[in-house]
Amino acid sequence: MHSDSSLSACIKQGQHLAISGVSGCGKSSLLQVIAGINHLNRVLLSSTTID
């Protein structure tokens, strides 16, 4: 499976984004990638919408 190497998200004013998971699942690594401190080799993302 191949995908382009871009990731985008639109979080509107007043909305919140939560990154959660068990210890060791990569939360801090993801934040470091977002901040540009680290680079991705590969990633698997899933999302859940809670109304």
C-alpha positions as protocol buffer text, in pm:
chain_id: "A"
residue {
  index: 1
  type: MET
  ca { x: 0 y: 0 z: 0 }
}
residue {
  index: 2
  type: HIS
  ca { x: 132 y: 341 z: -92 }
}
residue {
  index: 3
  type: SER
  ca { x: 18 y: 685 z: 13 }
}
residue {
  index: 4
  type: ASP
  ca { x: 149 y: 1034 z: -36 }
}
residue {
  index: 5
  type: SER
  ca { x: 357 y: 1164 z: 250 }
}
residue {
  index: 6
  type: SER
  ca { x: 123 y: 1441 z: 361 }
}
residue {
  index: 7
  type: LEU
  ca { x: -108 y: 1465 z: 656 }
}
residue {
  index: 8
  type: SER
  ca { x: -352 y: 1744 z: 716 }
}
residue {
  index: 9
  type: ALA
  ca { x: -616 y: 1824 z: 971 }
}
residue {
  index: 10
  type: CYS
  ca { x: -857 y: 2111 z: 1008 }
}
residue {
  index: 11
  type: ILE
  ca { x: -936 y: 2197 z: 1367 }
}
residue {
  index: 12
  type: LYS
  ca { x: -1172 y: 2491 z: 1386 }
}
residue {
  index: 13
  type: GLN
  ca { x: -1167 y: 2752 z: 1657 }
}
residue {
  index: 14
  type: GLY
  ca { x: -1334 y: 2615 z: 1968 }
}
residue {
  index: 15
  type: GLN
  ca { x: -1272 y: 2251 z: 1869 }
}
residue {
  index: 16
  type: HIS
  ca { x: -1025 y: 2023 z: 2047 }
}
residue {
  index: 17
  type: LEU
  ca { x: -799 y: 1744 z: 1929 }
}
residue {
  index: 18
  type: ALA
  ca { x: -709 y: 1459 z: 2161 }
}
residue {
  index: 19
  type: ILE
  ca { x: -423 y: 1216 z: 2106 }
}
residue {
  index: 20
  type: SER
  ca { x: -466 y: 917 z: 2333 }
}
residue {
  index: 21
  type: GLY
  ca { x: -335 y: 566 z: 2367 }
}
residue {
  index: 22
  type: VAL
  ca { x: -160 y: 323 z: 2591 }
}
residue {
  index: 23
  type: SER
  ca { x: 194 y: 376 z: 2711 }
}
residue {
  index: 24
  type: GLY
  ca { x: 446 y: 322 z: 2433 }
}
residue {
  index: 25
  type: CYS
  ca { x: 203 y: 357 z: 2140 }
}
residue {
  index: 26
  type: GLY
  ca { x: 375 y: 664 z: 1993 }
}
residue {
  index: 27
  type: LYS
  ca { x: 189 y: 969 z: 2122 }
}
residue {
  index: 28
  type: SER
  ca { x: 505 y: 1163 z: 2199 }
}
residue {
  index: 29
  type: SER
  ca { x: 663 y: 1050 z: 1872 }
}
residue {
  index: 30
  type: LEU
  ca { x: 363 y: 1182 z: 1680 }
}
residue {
  index: 31
  type: LEU
  ca { x: 387 y: 1518 z: 1856 }
}
residue {
  index: 32
  type: GLN
  ca { x: 760 y: 1531 z: 1775 }
}
residue {
  index: 33
  type: VAL
  ca { x: 681 y: 1468 z: 1406 }
}
residue {
  index: 34
  type: ILE
  ca { x: 416 y: 1742 z: 1410 }
}
residue {
  index: 35
  type: ALA
  ca { x: 671 y: 1979 z: 1567 }
}
residue {
  index: 36
  type: GLY
  ca { x: 931 y: 1886 z: 1302 }
}
residue {
  index: 37
  type: ILE
  ca { x: 1173 y: 1735 z: 1554 }
}
residue {
  index: 38
  type: ASN
  ca { x: 1151 y: 1383 z: 1404 }
}
residue {
  index: 39
  type: HIS
  ca { x: 1057 y: 1246 z: 1062 }
}
residue {
  index: 40
  type: LEU
  ca { x: 821 y: 962 z: 972 }
}
residue {
  index: 41
  type: ASN
  ca { x: 922 y: 642 z: 800 }
}
residue {
  index: 42
  type: ARG
  ca { x: 571 y: 494 z: 809 }
}
residue {
  index: 43
  type: VAL
  ca { x: 252 y: 550 z: 1002 }
}
residue {
  index: 44
  type: LEU
  ca { x: -86 y: 394 z: 1069 }
}
residue {
  index: 45
  type: LEU
  ca { x: -354 y: 632 z: 1191 }
}
residue {
  index: 46
  type: SER
  ca { x: -709 y: 578 z: 1302 }
}
residue {
  index: 47
  type: SER
  ca { x: -963 y: 824 z: 1428 }
}
residue {
  index: 48
  type: THR
  ca { x: -1278 y: 820 z: 1632 }
}
residue {
  index: 49
  type: THR
  ca { x: -1541 y: 1091 z: 1633 }
}
residue {
  index: 50
  type: ILE
  ca { x: -1728 y: 1137 z: 1958 }
}
residue {
  index: 51
  type: ASP
  ca { x: -2046 y: 1344 z: 1943 }
}
